[in-house]
Amino acid sequence: MPIDLNKGPGLSGASDPWRDDLYAPPEDDQIIRNEGFEGFDAPRGKRFGGAFLDGIFGLVAGLVGLFIFGGVLGFDSEENLAFGFYILLLPFSILQMFLIATRGQSLGKMVVGTRIVMVDGRDVGFLHGVVLRSWIVGALGFIPILGPIISFIDPLFIFGEDHRCMHDHIAGTRVVEAA
């Protein structure tokens, strides 16, 4: 039987029954599909690393404030200790919110090379990147009895099919590899 060189994947153009679109991107589980944006989801390890580093950076900011301002004010009361801890943690938090709203990246995400985008690939902005993604989930964590359960379940969503945490679903975001 002779071989027809005009048949096969991608060889016969639009009439090819094997492929709808000759120029379609390859199918790959890491490629974001069904949302209009084609980019690569960040691996779970990078997502964890970015969140871990953000926590470490925040802790360092708080401890530096604690030692600088706690030492100046004296370590004689819990109020002075708390003030010393939060005096540098507050500007650090504002910096993180600014970076997320403008770049889609916190300091930890910059280090590991990830960023937050809307599911369609647009920039997140303040509403989706900070308010919906952080503040709403954080506020839900304060609900008696239910709050700790929500806080526990939120990161477990990353093991779902689309690798998005609960806060990503609430905000309509995803974390991707930074370009």
C-alpha positions, 0 to 999 in steps of 0.5 A: 500500500502506498504512503500518502504524504499529504495525510497525517497530523498537520499536513493537510491544513484545515481539512485534517481530521487529526487536528483542528488548528495547525498552529494550536499550542501543544497540549500540556498539563502545565499550560493554562487552558479554558480561561483565554490565557496561555501561561505556565502555572507556577509549581507548588514548590515555588508557590510554597517557597514564595509564601514561606519567604514572605513570612520570613521577611515579615518576621524579620521586619517585625523582629528588627522593629522589636529590637530597635524600638522595643529597646528604645521604649524599654522591654518592660511591658507587652504594649512596648513589645507589640509596638516595637514588633508592628512598627516595621511590620506595618510599612513592610505590609504596605510595601507588599500590598503595593508590589502585589497591586502593581506587579502581581509579585510580593518580595517572596514571589520575586525571589522564586520567580512567580507572579499573580495574574487574573485567570485570563492573564490580566494584571491583578490590581489592588482589588483582586490581588490584595482585597479579595485574595488576602483581606477577605480570606484573612477576615474569614479566618476570624469567624469563630469555629469556622475560621480556623477550618477555612484557614486550614482548607484554603491552601489545601485547594492547591492539590486540586486539578487546577492547582489554585488555592481557595483564595485564588478561586475567590479572587479569580487569580492564579499564580504563574511563572514570571516572565 
